[in-house]
Amino acid sequence: MAIGSAVDLQREPRWHRRPDVRRGEILDSAVLAFGQKGYKRTTLADVAARSGVSAGTICHYFGSKAALFEEVIAERLMPSIEIEEANPSKHPGPLWNLLEQLLRRFWERAWQPGTLDLLQVVKVESAEFPDSGRLLCQQLGDRWRKLYGTIIQAGIKSGEFRPLDLNVAARTISYAVIGVAEKVSTFGSYDQQMPEREVMWEAVRDMVSRFVLAKPARAANKEKAK
């Protein structure tokens, strides 16, 4: 897109924008609204106020709060796992490199505006979701754990990873990454001793490597140096 057209788009009133642009803006606003207030307390009026449209416009695009929430999960959280599921078959190198890169991308996505808050809502408020929304969230978690398990299983088979219970290992890794990110986000604003985000990522990576590798990286490096 040319620079001029991008500027024109920013100046153009929201109600004059293309339907696909307007729909995307509503979804972005819904991520923030659901993340901040939770599913139960969020109203279509809250989303409308954030996106600069009327509640009727949101109903026109999505029909109901339940349908809007399902679209948020399907279009803002699901695409990342769909992309990642295609990567293992294309990776020719060590399985640790694949797992590390996957976790790094997962960490980076978690910091996109509203994502950590939305994940917290999914964790705490799932009983309040419509059945279809709860099913989507369950499928999302199941697919991430299956992907971690697939990589870990391949690493065990090759001897690169130590023997692990796949279900336990996949959950431990997933919870570790999300949990640390949540704590950094939640406490970082007032905990003056909270390390920088990148430092915490390095700690998570080191922890996971020690957990899965048959021969931890540091030990392997020492042997090479002898």
Residue frames as a rotation matrix with the C-alpha (Angstrom) as fourth column:
MET 1
0.582 0.813 0.000 0.00
0.813 -0.582 0.000 0.00
0.000 0.000 -1.000 0.00
ALA 2
-0.120 -0.610 0.783 1.33
0.518 -0.711 -0.475 3.45
0.847 0.350 0.401 -0.86
ILE 3
-0.806 -0.259 -0.532 2.11
0.591 -0.348 -0.727 5.87
0.003 -0.901 0.434 1.96
GLY 4
-0.867 0.486 0.108 -0.52
-0.455 -0.863 0.221 8.30
0.201 0.142 0.969 0.76
SER 5
-0.087 0.888 -0.452 -3.26
-0.274 0.414 0.868 5.67
0.958 0.199 0.208 0.79
ALA 6
-0.288 -0.080 -0.954 -2.30
0.781 0.557 -0.282 4.59
0.554 -0.827 -0.098 4.31
VAL 7
-0.969 -0.084 -0.234 -2.61
0.203 -0.808 -0.553 8.18
-0.143 -0.583 0.800 5.54
ASP 8
-0.589 0.807 -0.038 -5.94
-0.600 -0.405 0.690 8.57
0.542 0.429 0.723 3.77
LEU 9
-0.074 0.559 -0.826 -7.19
0.273 0.808 0.522 5.43
0.959 -0.187 -0.212 5.49
GLN 10
-0.610 -0.218 -0.762 -6.22
0.782 -0.011 -0.623 6.80
0.127 -0.976 0.177 8.91
ARG 11
-0.963 0.222 -0.155 -8.06
-0.188 -0.960 -0.208 10.08
-0.195 -0.171 0.966 8.22
GLU 12
-0.576 0.781 -0.240 -11.14
-0.244 0.116 0.963 8.46
0.780 0.613 0.123 6.79
PRO 13
-0.142 0.595 0.791 -14.10
-0.990 -0.100 -0.103 8.26
0.017 -0.798 0.603 9.21
ARG 14
-0.799 -0.255 0.545 -14.51
-0.364 0.926 -0.100 4.73
-0.479 -0.279 -0.832 10.56
TRP 15
0.063 0.918 0.390 -18.03
0.007 0.391 -0.920 4.41
-0.998 0.061 0.018 9.19
HIS 16
0.668 0.119 -0.735 -16.67
-0.690 -0.271 -0.671 5.05
-0.279 0.955 -0.099 5.67
ARG 17
-0.367 -0.929 0.047 -13.98
-0.846 0.355 0.398 2.36
-0.387 0.106 -0.916 5.84
ARG 18
-0.350 0.174 -0.920 -14.06
-0.625 0.689 0.368 -0.90
0.698 0.704 -0.132 3.96
PRO 19
0.681 0.722 0.119 -16.14
-0.583 0.437 0.685 -3.64
0.443 -0.536 0.719 5.65
ASP 20
0.563 -0.513 -0.648 -13.09
0.492 0.838 -0.236 -5.87
0.664 -0.186 0.724 6.17
VAL 21
-0.535 -0.749 0.392 -11.18
0.146 -0.539 -0.830 -3.01
0.832 -0.386 0.398 7.86
ARG 22
-0.101 0.592 0.799 -14.11
-0.821 -0.504 0.269 -2.17
0.562 -0.629 0.537 10.10
ARG 23
0.825 0.416 -0.382 -14.59
-0.197 0.846 0.496 -5.84
0.530 -0.334 0.780 11.04
GLY 24
0.108 -0.887 -0.448 -10.91
0.599 0.418 -0.683 -6.15
0.793 -0.194 0.577 11.95
GLU 25
-0.597 -0.295 0.746 -11.08
-0.278 -0.796 -0.537 -3.04
0.752 -0.528 0.393 14.11
ILE 26
0.403 0.816 0.415 -14.08
-0.772 0.060 0.632 -4.44
0.491 -0.576 0.654 15.97
LEU 27
0.758 -0.169 -0.630 -12.21
0.287 0.954 0.090 -7.68
0.586 -0.250 0.771 16.65
ASP 28
-0.348 -0.935 0.063 -9.15
0.419 -0.216 -0.882 -5.78
0.838 -0.281 0.467 17.88
SER 29
-0.398 0.286 0.872 -11.36
-0.676 -0.734 -0.068 -3.74
0.621 -0.616 0.485 20.21
ALA 30
0.694 0.710 -0.122 -13.12
-0.481 0.582 0.655 -6.89
0.536 -0.396 0.746 21.40
VAL 31
0.196 -0.724 -0.662 -9.79
0.536 0.644 -0.546 -8.48
0.821 -0.247 0.514 22.38
LEU 32
-0.747 -0.533 0.398 -9.05
0.035 -0.629 -0.777 -5.48
0.664 -0.566 0.488 24.60
ALA 33
-0.116 0.800 0.588 -12.58
-0.840 -0.395 0.372 -5.28
0.531 -0.451 0.718 26.02
PHE 34
0.766 0.394 -0.508 -12.87
-0.142 0.874 0.464 -8.97
0.627 -0.284 0.726 26.87
GLY 35
-0.043 -0.885 -0.464 -9.34
0.569 0.360 -0.740 -8.97
0.821 -0.296 0.488 28.26
GLN 36
-0.753 -0.282 0.595 -9.97
-0.196 -0.767 -0.611 -5.98
0.628 -0.576 0.522 30.50
LYS 37
-0.308 0.744 0.593 -13.47
-0.945 -0.312 -0.098 -6.71
0.112 -0.591 0.799 31.78
GLY 38
-0.784 0.047 0.619 -13.85
-0.140 0.958 -0.251 -10.45
-0.605 -0.283 -0.745 31.22
TYR 39
-0.880 0.460 0.118 -16.48
0.293 0.330 0.897 -12.21
0.374 0.824 -0.425 29.16
LYS 40
-0.225 0.886 -0.405 -19.40
0.973 0.224 -0.051 -11.87
0.046 -0.406 -0.913 31.56
ARG 41
0.059 0.238 -0.970 -19.07
0.555 -0.815 -0.166 -8.13
-0.830 -0.528 -0.180 32.25
THR 42
-0.871 -0.421 -0.253 -18.22
0.023 -0.550 0.835 -7.04
-0.491 0.721 0.488 28.71
THR 43
0.251 0.966 0.062 -21.11
0.279 -0.011 -0.960 -5.69
-0.927 0.258 -0.273 26.65
LEU 44
0.148 -0.124 0.981 -21.42
0.989 0.028 -0.145 -4.94
-0.009 0.992 0.127 22.96
ALA 45
0.949 0.208 0.238 -21.60
0.207 -0.978 0.029 -1.28
0.239 0.022 -0.971 23.98
ASP 46
0.578 -0.810 -0.096 -18.12
-0.086 -0.177 0.980 -1.60
-0.811 -0.559 -0.172 25.55
VAL 47
-0.167 -0.629 0.759 -16.71
0.738 0.431 0.519 -2.99
-0.653 0.647 0.392 22.31
ALA 48
0.478 0.443 0.758 -18.59
0.847 -0.460 -0.265 -0.38
0.231 0.769 -0.595 20.27
ALA 49
0.972 -0.109 -0.206 -17.13
-0.014 -0.908 0.419 2.47
-0.233 -0.404 -0.884 22.35
ARG 50
0.170 -0.981 0.098 -13.60
0.052 0.109 0.993 1.17
-0.984 -0.164 0.070 21.79
SER 51
-0.387 -0.338 0.858 -14.03
0.773 0.389 0.502 0.64
-0.503 0.857 0.111 18.07
GLY 52
-0.772 0.055 -0.633 -15.90
-0.178 -0.975 0.132 3.88
-0.610 0.215 0.763 17.33
VAL 53
-0.759 0.618 -0.207 -19.03
-0.126 0.172 0.977 2.25
0.639 0.767 -0.053 15.93
SER 54
-0.074 0.816 0.573 -22.52
-0.970 -0.191 0.147 1.60
0.230 -0.545 0.807 17.24
ALA 55
-0.503 -0.005 0.864 -23.59
-0.466 0.844 -0.267 -1.56
-0.728 -0.537 -0.427 19.04
GLY 56
0.604 0.794 0.072 -25.96
-0.301 0.311 -0.902 -2.10
-0.738 0.523 0.427 16.10
THR 57
0.438 -0.539 -0.720 -23.00
-0.863 -0.029 -0.504 -2.21
0.251 0.842 -0.478 13.72
ILE 58
-0.644 -0.683 0.344 -21.38
-0.758 0.632 -0.162 -4.92
-0.107 -0.365 -0.925 15.83
CYS 59
-0.076 0.713 0.697 -24.64
-0.237 0.666 -0.707 -6.87
-0.968 -0.219 0.118 15.79
HIS 60
0.721 0.329 -0.609 -24.69
-0.628 -0.059 -0.776 -6.48
-0.291 0.942 0.164 12.01
TYR 61
0.018 -0.833 -0.552 -21.24
-0.884 0.245 -0.398 -8.09
0.467 0.495 -0.732 11.70
PHE 62
-0.825 -0.548 -0.135 -21.36
-0.392 0.728 -0.562 -10.66
0.407 -0.411 -0.816 14.48
GLY 63
-0.136 0.892 -0.432 -24.94
0.053 0.442 0.895 -11.03
0.989 0.099 -0.107 15.72
SER 64
0.899 0.436 -0.041 -24.31
0.029 0.033 0.999 -11.39
0.437 -0.899 0.017 19.46
LYS 65
0.435 -0.757 0.487 -21.69
-0.899 -0.339 0.277 -11.14
-0.044 -0.559 -0.828 22.17
ALA 66
0.449 -0.233 0.863 -21.28
-0.168 0.926 0.337 -14.92
-0.878 -0.296 0.377 22.16
ALA 67
0.822 -0.113 0.558 -20.67
0.557 0.362 -0.748 -14.96
-0.118 0.925 0.360 18.41
LEU 68
0.766 -0.575 0.286 -18.25
-0.414 -0.782 -0.465 -12.03
0.491 0.238 -0.838 18.69
PHE 69
0.381 -0.632 0.674 -16.27
-0.782 0.168 0.600 -13.83
-0.493 -0.756 -0.430 21.40
GLU 70
0.589 -0.122 0.799 -16.07
0.297 0.952 -0.073 -16.97
-0.752 0.280 0.597 19.26
GLU 71
0.878 -0.263 0.400 -14.72
0.342 -0.240 -0.908 -14.91
0.335 0.935 -0.121 16.37
VAL 72
0.617 -0.693 0.373 -12.11
-0.777 -0.610 0.153 -13.34
0.121 -0.384 -0.915 18.66
ILE 73
0.288 -0.495 0.820 -10.85
-0.376 0.729 0.572 -16.82
-0.881 -0.473 0.024 19.60
ALA 74
0.631 0.057 0.774 -11.08
0.529 0.697 -0.483 -18.14
-0.567 0.714 0.410 16.05
GLU 75
0.795 -0.231 0.561 -9.43
0.437 -0.422 -0.794 -15.18
0.420 0.877 -0.235 14.33
ARG 76
0.601 -0.590 0.539 -7.04
-0.645 -0.756 -0.108 -13.79
0.471 -0.283 -0.835 16.95
LEU 77
0.170 -0.545 0.821 -5.79
-0.824 0.378 0.421 -16.94
-0.540 -0.748 -0.385 18.71
MET 78
0.679 0.196 0.707 -6.37
0.041 0.952 -0.303 -19.89
-0.733 0.235 0.639 16.37
PRO 79
0.945 -0.276 -0.175 -4.29
-0.208 -0.093 -0.974 -18.73
0.252 0.957 -0.145 13.36
SER 80
0.185 -0.945 0.269 -1.03
-0.980 -0.198 -0.022 -18.92
0.074 -0.260 -0.963 15.34
ILE 81
-0.059 -0.196 0.979 -1.42
-0.433 0.889 0.152 -22.62
-0.900 -0.414 -0.138 16.13
GLU 82
0.859 0.404 0.315 -2.47
0.110 0.456 -0.883 -23.33
-0.500 0.793 0.347 12.54
ILE 83
0.698 -0.683 -0.215 0.79
-0.603 -0.399 -0.690 -21.77
0.385 0.612 -0.691 11.31
GLU 84
-0.078 -0.805 0.589 2.92
-0.981 0.168 0.100 -23.57
-0.179 -0.569 -0.802 13.89
GLU 85
0.432 0.314 0.845 1.41
-0.296 0.935 -0.197 -26.98
-0.852 -0.165 0.497 13.18
ALA 86
0.999 -0.044 -0.005 2.90
0.006 0.262 -0.965 -26.85
0.044 0.964 0.262 9.68
ASN 87
0.541 -0.839 0.058 6.45
-0.820 -0.541 -0.187 -26.12
0.189 0.054 -0.981 10.87
PRO 88
0.289 -0.515 0.807 7.71
-0.538 0.609 0.582 -29.43
-0.792 -0.603 -0.101 12.38
SER 89
0.672 0.014 0.740 7.63
0.453 0.783 -0.427 -31.26
-0.586 0.622 0.519 9.06
LYS 90
0.883 -0.326 0.339 9.74
0.142 -0.501 -0.854 -28.49
0.448 0.801 -0.396 7.49
HIS 91
0.664 -0.628 0.406 12.42
-0.744 -0.503 0.440 -28.41
-0.072 -0.594 -0.801 10.21
PRO 92
0.662 -0.435 -0.611 15.59
-0.097 0.758 -0.645 -30.35
0.744 0.486 0.459 9.30
GLY 93
-0.249 -0.913 0.323 17.78
-0.413 -0.202 -0.888 -29.49
0.876 -0.355 -0.327 12.31
PRO 94
-0.918 -0.181 -0.353 17.91
0.229 0.485 -0.844 -30.34
0.324 -0.856 -0.404 16.03
LEU 95
-0.019 0.987 -0.157 14.54
0.729 0.121 0.674 -30.69
0.684 -0.101 -0.722 17.75
TRP 96
-0.086 -0.049 -0.995 15.62
0.888 -0.457 -0.055 -28.32
-0.452 -0.888 0.083 20.51
ASN 97
-0.948 -0.277 -0.154 16.04
0.171 -0.857 0.487 -25.52
-0.267 0.435 0.860 17.96
LEU 98
-0.561 0.814 0.154 12.51
0.262 -0.002 0.965 -26.18
0.786 0.581 -0.212 16.72
LEU 99
0.201 0.657 -0.726 11.05
0.919 0.130 0.372 -26.15
0.339 -0.742 -0.578 20.24
GLU 100
-0.409 -0.449 -0.794 13.01
0.719 -0.695 0.023 -23.05
-0.562 -0.562 0.607 21.22
GLN 101
-0.991 0.038 0.126 11.85
0.063 -0.705 0.706 -21.13
0.116 0.708 0.697 18.14
LEU 102
-0.234 0.967 -0.097 8.26
0.501 0.206 0.841 -22.20
0.833 0.148 -0.533 18.75
LEU 103
0.174 0.267 -0.948 8.38
0.983 -0.110 0.149 -21.04
-0.064 -0.957 -0.281 22.35
ARG 104
-0.748 -0.505 -0.431 9.97
0.468 -0.862 0.197 -17.75
-0.471 -0.054 0.880 21.34
ARG 105
-0.814 0.505 0.286 7.21
0.044 -0.437 0.898 -17.00
0.579 0.744 0.334 18.85
PHE 106
0.092 0.859 -0.504 4.61
0.739 0.280 0.612 -18.00
0.667 -0.429 -0.609 21.43
TRP 107
-0.177 -0.275 -0.945 6.23
0.895 -0.444 -0.038 -15.62
-0.409 -0.853 0.325 23.93
GLU 108
-0.969 -0.236 -0.078 6.24
0.178 -0.877 0.446 -12.75
-0.174 0.418 0.892 21.42
ARG 109
-0.490 0.856 0.167 2.61
0.224 -0.061 0.973 -13.30
0.843 0.514 -0.162 20.46
ALA 110
0.002 0.503 -0.864 1.60
0.972 0.202 0.120 -13.27
0.235 -0.840 -0.489 24.12
TRP 111
-0.484 -0.301 -0.822 2.73
0.609 -0.791 -0.068 -9.64
-0.629 -0.533 0.566 24.34
GLN 112
-0.747 0.341 0.570 0.50
0.381 -0.484 0.788 -8.42
0.544 0.806 0.232 21.55
PRO 113
-0.810 0.384 0.443 -2.06
-0.555 -0.744 -0.372 -5.92
0.186 -0.547 0.816 22.96
GLY 114
0.078 0.954 0.290 -4.78
-0.995 0.058 0.077 -7.66
0.057 -0.294 0.954 24.95
THR 115
0.099 -0.008 -0.995 -3.53
-0.428 0.903 -0.050 -11.23
0.898 0.430 0.086 24.39
LEU 116
-0.826 -0.453 -0.336 -2.26
0.099 0.471 -0.877 -12.00
0.555 -0.757 -0.344 27.90
ASP 117
-0.712 0.637 0.297 -5.40
-0.629 -0.391 -0.672 -10.48
-0.312 -0.665 0.679 29.40
LEU 118
0.179 0.806 -0.565 -7.56
-0.943 0.305 0.136 -12.54
0.282 0.508 0.814 27.08
LEU 119
-0.247 -0.348 -0.905 -5.67
-0.125 0.937 -0.326 -15.73
0.961 0.032 -0.275 27.97
GLN 120
-0.989 -0.086 0.122 -6.27
-0.123 0.001 -0.992 -14.93
0.085 -0.996 -0.011 31.62
VAL 121
-0.258 0.966 0.031 -9.99
-0.935 -0.241 -0.260 -14.57
-0.243 -0.096 0.965 30.93
VAL 122
0.163 0.256 -0.953 -10.00
-0.626 0.773 0.100 -17.93
0.762 0.581 0.286 29.12
LYS 123
-0.650 -0.529 -0.545 -8.33
0.065 0.677 -0.733 -19.52
0.757 -0.512 -0.406 32.15
VAL 124
-0.983 0.177 0.040 -10.58
-0.076 -0.202 -0.976 -17.98
-0.165 -0.963 0.212 34.80
GLU 125
-0.403 0.895 -0.194 -13.97
-0.663 -0.431 -0.612 -17.49
-0.631 -0.118 0.767 33.16
SER 126
-0.920 -0.019 -0.391 -14.41
-0.341 0.529 0.777 -20.49
0.192 0.849 -0.493 30.88
ALA 127
-0.719 0.693 -0.049 -17.51
0.624 0.614 -0.483 -21.61
-0.305 -0.378 -0.874 32.79
GLU 128
-0.108 0.679 -0.727 -19.23
0.036 -0.728 -0.685 -18.39
-0.994 -0.100 0.054 31.67
PHE 129
-0.769 -0.271 -0.579 -18.53
-0.517 -0.270 0.812 -18.89
-0.377 0.924 0.067 27.97
PRO 130
0.448 0.841 -0.303 -21.14
-0.865 0.322 -0.385 -20.16
-0.226 0.434 0.872 25.51
ASP 131
0.645 -0.154 0.749 -20.68
-0.013 0.977 0.212 -23.86
-0.764 -0.147 0.628 24.76
SER 132
0.854 -0.310 0.418 -19.18
0.488 0.198 -0.850 -23.24
0.181 0.930 0.320 21.33
GLY 133
0.592 -0.659 0.465 -16.74
-0.534 -0.752 -0.386 -20.66
0.603 -0.020 -0.797 22.72
ARG 134
0.439 -0.405 0.802 -15.67
-0.743 0.338 0.577 -23.02
-0.505 -0.850 -0.152 25.49
LEU 135
0.781 -0.116 0.614 -15.15
0.331 0.910 -0.249 -25.76
-0.530 0.398 0.749 22.92
LEU 136
0.809 -0.502 0.306 -12.96
0.106 -0.387 -0.916 -23.48
0.578 0.773 -0.260 20.81
CYS 137
0.412 -0.663 0.624 -10.80
-0.880 -0.468 0.083 -22.65
0.237 -0.584 -0.777 23.84
GLN 138
0.531 -0.181 0.828 -10.48
-0.356 0.839 0.412 -26.32
-0.769 -0.513 0.381 24.70
GLN 139
0.874 -0.183 0.450 -9.48
0.475 0.519 -0.711 -27.14
-0.103 0.835 0.541 21.13
LEU 140
0.699 -0.638 0.323 -6.91
-0.368 -0.708 -0.602 -24.34
0.613 0.302 -0.730 21.19
GLY 141
0.302 -0.579 0.757 -5.26
-0.916 0.042 0.398 -25.70
-0.262 -0.814 -0.518 24.33
ASP 142
0.647 0.001 0.763 -5.40
-0.001 1.000 -0.001 -29.28
-0.763 0.000 0.647 23.08
ARG 143
0.923 -0.276 0.269 -3.72
0.307 0.104 -0.946 -28.37
0.233 0.956 0.181 19.79
TRP 144
0.472 -0.794 0.383 -0.88
-0.738 -0.593 -0.321 -26.48
0.482 -0.131 -0.866 21.47
ARG 145
0.249 -0.368 0.896 -0.22
-0.753 0.508 0.418 -29.38
-0.609 -0.779 -0.150 23.84
LYS 146
0.818 0.078 0.569 -0.35
0.231 0.863 -0.450 -31.86
-0.526 0.500 0.688 20.98
LEU 147
0.830 -0.544 0.126 2.19
-0.090 -0.353 -0.931 -29.79
0.551 0.761 -0.342 19.05
TYR 148
0.213 -0.761 0.613 4.55
-0.972 -0.227 0.057 -29.64
0.096 -0.608 -0.788 22.02
GLY 149
0.418 0.021 0.908 4.05
-0.431 0.885 0.178 -33.37
-0.800 -0.465 0.378 22.52
THR 150
0.981 -0.040 0.189 4.84
0.185 0.472 -0.862 -34.15
-0.055 0.881 0.471 18.88
ILE 151
0.518 -0.838 0.171 8.14
-0.490 -0.455 -0.744 -32.27
0.701 0.301 -0.646 19.07
ILE 152
0.110 -0.460 0.881 9.07
-0.972 0.136 0.193 -33.77
-0.208 -0.877 -0.432 22.44
GLN 153
0.711 0.227 0.666 8.26
-0.178 0.974 -0.142 -37.29
-0.681 -0.017 0.732 21.25
ALA 154
0.908 -0.418 0.033 10.47
0.108 0.157 -0.982 -36.85
0.406 0.895 0.188 18.18
GLY 155
0.267 -0.844 0.466 13.26
-0.772 -0.476 -0.421 -35.54
0.576 -0.247 -0.779 20.40
ILE 156
0.292 -0.098 0.951 12.98
-0.754 0.588 0.292 -38.51
-0.588 -0.803 0.098 22.75
LYS 157
0.922 0.132 0.364 13.04
0.093 0.837 -0.540 -40.91
-0.376 0.531 0.759 19.82
SER 158
0.723 -0.682 0.111 16.20
-0.020 -0.181 -0.983 -39.31
0.691 0.708 -0.145 18.42
GLY 159
0.277 -0.616 -0.737 17.90
0.918 0.395 0.014 -39.31
0.283 -0.681 0.675 21.83
GLU 160
-0.435 -0.428 0.792 18.11
0.287 -0.900 -0.329 -35.52
0.854 0.084 0.514 21.95
PHE 161
-0.008 0.527 0.850 15.51
-0.800 -0.513 0.311 -35.27
0.600 -0.678 0.425 24.72
ARG 162
-0.930 -0.273 0.245 15.35
-0.367 0.671 -0.645 -37.33
0.011 -0.690 -0.724 27.87
PRO 163
-0.603 0.751 -0.269 12.39
0.547 0.635 0.545 -39.69
0.580 0.181 -0.794 28.43
LEU 164
-0.929 0.364 0.068 9.36
-0.329 -0.725 -0.605 -37.67
-0.171 -0.584 0.793 29.52
ASP 165
-0.309 0.929 0.202 5.64
0.749 0.369 -0.550 -38.16
-0.586 -0.019 -0.810 29.99
LEU 166
-0.704 -0.059 0.707 4.37
0.632 -0.507 0.586 -36.29
0.324 0.860 0.395 26.93
ASN 167
0.324 0.918 0.231 1.18
0.620 -0.390 0.681 -35.02
0.715 -0.078 -0.695 28.53
VAL 168
0.635 -0.151 -0.757 2.98
0.684 -0.345 0.643 -33.78
-0.359 -0.926 -0.116 31.65
ALA 169
-0.418 -0.906 -0.068 5.86
0.736 -0.382 0.559 -32.25
-0.532 0.184 0.826 29.68
ALA 170
-0.472 0.294 0.831 3.61
0.679 -0.481 0.555 -30.46
0.563 0.826 0.027 27.19
ARG 171
0.639 0.769 -0.006 1.50
0.563 -0.462 0.686 -28.95
0.524 -0.441 -0.728 29.96
THR 172
0.410 -0.559 -0.721 4.52
0.743 -0.253 0.619 -27.97
-0.529 -0.789 0.312 32.05
ILE 173
-0.646 -0.701 0.303 6.15
0.734 -0.462 0.497 -26.13
-0.209 0.543 0.813 29.17
SER 174
-0.200 0.665 0.720 2.93
0.587 -0.507 0.631 -24.37
0.784 0.549 -0.289 28.16
TYR 175
0.765 0.533 -0.362 2.11
0.586 -0.342 0.735 -23.32
0.268 -0.774 -0.574 31.72
ALA 176
0.059 -0.835 -0.548 5.67
0.840 -0.255 0.479 -22.12
-0.540 -0.488 0.686 32.32
VAL 177
-0.727 -0.362 0.583 5.72
0.660 -0.604 0.447 -19.80
0.191 0.710 0.678 29.32
ILE 178
0.050 0.840 0.540 2.25
0.387 -0.514 0.765 -18.36
0.921 0.171 -0.351 29.89
GLY 179
0.674 0.260 -0.691 2.69
0.721 -0.031 0.692 -18.16
0.159 -0.965 -0.208 33.66
VAL 180
-0.258 -0.849 -0.460 5.94
0.847 -0.428 0.315 -16.23
-0.464 -0.309 0.830 33.56
ALA 181
-0.714 0.034 0.699 4.61
0.492 -0.686 0.536 -13.85
0.498 0.727 0.473 30.91
GLU 182
0.351 0.931 0.102 1.49
0.487 -0.275 0.829 -13.20
0.800 -0.242 -0.550 32.98
LYS 183
0.526 -0.192 -0.829 3.50
0.820 -0.146 0.554 -12.46
-0.228 -0.970 0.081 36.12
VAL 184
-0.623 -0.782 0.021 5.86
0.743 -0.583 0.329 -10.09
-0.245 0.220 0.944 34.29
SER 185
-0.503 0.510 0.698 2.89
0.382 -0.594 0.708 -8.28
0.776 0.622 0.104 32.78
THR 186
0.515 0.828 -0.222 0.88
0.528 -0.102 0.843 -8.13
0.675 -0.552 -0.489 36.01
PHE 187
0.684 -0.264 -0.680 3.59
0.664 -0.161 0.730 -7.21
-0.302 -0.951 0.065 38.49
GLY 188
-0.144 -0.879 0.455 6.03
0.980 -0.191 -0.058 -5.34
0.138 0.438 0.888 36.25
SER 189
0.209 0.294 0.933 4.27
0.367 -0.908 0.203 -2.00
0.906 0.300 -0.298 36.61
TYR 190
0.713 0.112 0.692 4.88
-0.497 -0.614 0.613 -1.77
0.494 -0.781 -0.382 40.37
ASP 191
0.854 -0.518 0.046 7.58
0.353 0.642 0.680 -4.35
-0.382 -0.565 0.732 41.17
GLN 192
0.755 -0.575 -0.316 10.75
-0.638 -0.755 -0.152 -2.31
-0.151 0.316 -0.937 40.83
GLN 193
-0.198 -0.873 0.445 12.89
-0.665 0.453 0.593 -5.43
-0.720 -0.179 -0.671 41.03
MET 194
0.673 0.493 0.552 11.11
0.072 0.699 -0.711 -7.22
-0.737 0.518 0.435 38.18
PRO 195
-0.447 -0.876 0.179 13.75
0.257 0.066 0.964 -8.17
-0.857 0.477 0.196 35.57
GLU 196
-0.417 0.229 -0.879 13.35
-0.799 -0.554 0.235 -7.00
-0.433 0.801 0.414 32.00
ARG 197
0.613 0.789 0.052 11.06
-0.641 0.534 -0.551 -9.03
-0.462 0.304 0.833 29.78
GLU 198
0.534 -0.468 -0.704 13.93
-0.573 0.412 -0.708 -10.35
0.621 0.782 -0.048 27.68
VAL 199
-0.572 -0.732 0.371 15.81
-0.758 0.298 -0.579 -11.48
0.313 -0.613 -0.725 30.80
MET 200
-0.122 0.623 0.773 12.76
-0.688 0.508 -0.518 -13.43
-0.715 -0.595 0.367 31.91
TRP 201
0.797 0.351 -0.492 12.50
-0.604 0.480 -0.636 -15.01
0.012 0.804 0.594 28.46
GLU 202
-0.057 -0.912 -0.407 16.12
-0.675 0.335 -0.657 -16.17
0.735 0.238 -0.635 28.73
ALA 203
-0.633 -0.137 0.762 15.32
-0.742 0.389 -0.546 -17.74
-0.222 -0.911 -0.348 32.11
VAL 204
0.429 0.857 0.287 12.28
-0.638 0.512 -0.575 -19.56
-0.639 0.063 0.766 30.68
ARG 205
0.653 -0.235 -0.720 14.31
-0.616 0.389 -0.685 -20.86
0.441 0.891 0.110 27.76
ASP 206
-0.447 -0.894 0.039 17.09
-0.713 0.329 -0.619 -22.08
0.540 -0.305 -0.784 30.07
MET 207
-0.366 0.402 0.840 14.57
-0.749 0.409 -0.522 -23.77
-0.553 -0.819 0.151 32.36
VAL 208
0.717 0.692 -0.076 12.85
-0.581 0.534 -0.615 -25.59
-0.385 0.485 0.785 29.50
SER 209
0.332 -0.668 -0.666 16.17
-0.666 0.334 -0.667 -26.70
0.667 0.666 -0.334 27.98
ARG 210
-0.674 -0.588 0.446 17.25
-0.721 0.396 -0.569 -28.22
0.158 -0.705 -0.691 31.30
PHE 211
-0.023 0.793 0.609 13.87
-0.709 0.416 -0.569 -29.92
-0.705 -0.445 0.553 31.56
VAL 212
0.832 0.546 -0.100 13.85
-0.431 0.523 -0.735 -31.60
-0.349 0.655 0.670 28.13
LEU 213
0.403 -0.713 -0.574 17.42
-0.768 0.077 -0.636 -32.07
0.497 0.697 -0.517 26.93
ALA 214
0.895 -0.172 -0.413 19.09
0.280 0.935 0.219 -35.41
0.348 -0.311 0.884 27.53
LYS 215
-0.091 -0.945 -0.315 22.37
0.995 -0.100 0.012 -33.51
-0.043 -0.312 0.949 27.78
PRO 216
0.705 0.443 -0.553 21.84
0.484 -0.871 -0.081 -29.89
-0.518 -0.210 -0.829 28.88
ALA 217
0.859 -0.301 0.414 23.40
0.269 -0.423 -0.865 -27.33
0.436 0.854 -0.283 26.54
ARG 218
0.649 -0.641 0.410 25.87
-0.749 -0.633 0.197 -26.02
0.134 -0.435 -0.890 29.11
ALA 219
0.416 -0.478 0.773 27.20
-0.278 0.742 0.609 -29.47
-0.865 -0.469 0.176 29.88
ALA 220
0.716 -0.097 0.691 27.55
0.632 0.510 -0.583 -30.22
-0.296 0.854 0.427 26.19
ASN 221
0.856 -0.393 0.337 29.45
-0.118 -0.782 -0.612 -26.99
0.504 0.484 -0.715 25.63
LYS 222
0.525 -0.680 0.512 31.86
-0.771 -0.125 0.625 -27.78
-0.361 -0.722 -0.590 28.46
GLU 223
0.473 -0.324 0.819 32.63
0.234 0.943 0.238 -31.18
-0.849 0.079 0.522 26.94
LYS 224
0.816 -0.149 0.558 33.36
0.552 -0.086 -0.830 -29.57
0.172 0.985 0.012 23.56
ALA 225
0.801 -0.499 0.330 35.70
-0.492 -0.863 -0.114 -27.06
0.342 -0.071 -0.937 25.21
LYS 226
0.614 -0.587 0.528 37.86
-0.294 0.451 0.843 -29.83
-0.733 -0.672 0.104 26.75
